[in-house]
Each structure stands twice: as structure tokens, then as C-alpha cells.
Amino acid sequence: MANEVAERIRLRIQEDKFSPTIPAQSLPVTCSFGIAIASDALWTVDSLLHSADCALYEAKNSGRNKAVLANIRSDRAMSAAR
């Protein structure tokens, strides 16, 4: 669900034409989202933010203008190893 909402927002921003102070010009604007969803009560706010941040960097590094859902299992394994 969160991924679908982020994708709708991303598409809406991409489709909109943003105009700077000069009306004859328009700038393409895109956005990237990193999404993390808590699957149980064991997640802390910090771990969710970290997972979302990792997903955001994945979105940016794989071409930008994307919504990426965090790989929760992988992130949890990495957190447990620390």
C-alpha cells in the first residue's frame, strides 16, 4: 500500500510542469522514495528510518525517479550483525 501511494505521488510530480519565475520555461522535476514498513512490533523508529534511508539510496543509485521498498529481511539481518 505505501509503495503504491509513493508511486502515485512520484508519477504526479513527474507529470506536473513546474515553472520558474520565467513563464516560458518549465523544469522537469522528479523524486525518489525509500519506503520501510514495520512487519512486527520489534522494529524501532531508528531501524525503520535506517531501512527507508537505504531504500532511498538504492532508488537514487539505480537511476532516480523511483519508489523503492526496503528489503526488511536483509536490513534486519544487517542490524542483528552489528
BELPE-V339628 format. One line per field, one symbol per residue. ss: DSSP state (h for helix, s for strand, l for the rest). phi: phi as a letter, one per 20 degrees, with the letter a starting at -180 (. if undefined). Layout:
# BELPE-V339628
ss->???
phi->???
This chain:
# BELPE-V339628
ss->lhhhhhhhhhhhhhhllsllllllllslllllssslllllllllhhhhhhhhhhhhhhhhhlllllsssllhhhhhhhhhhl
phi->.ffffffffgffffffdedffegfdcdfccbccdcccfebfffegffffffffffffffffdpmlbddefefffffffffff
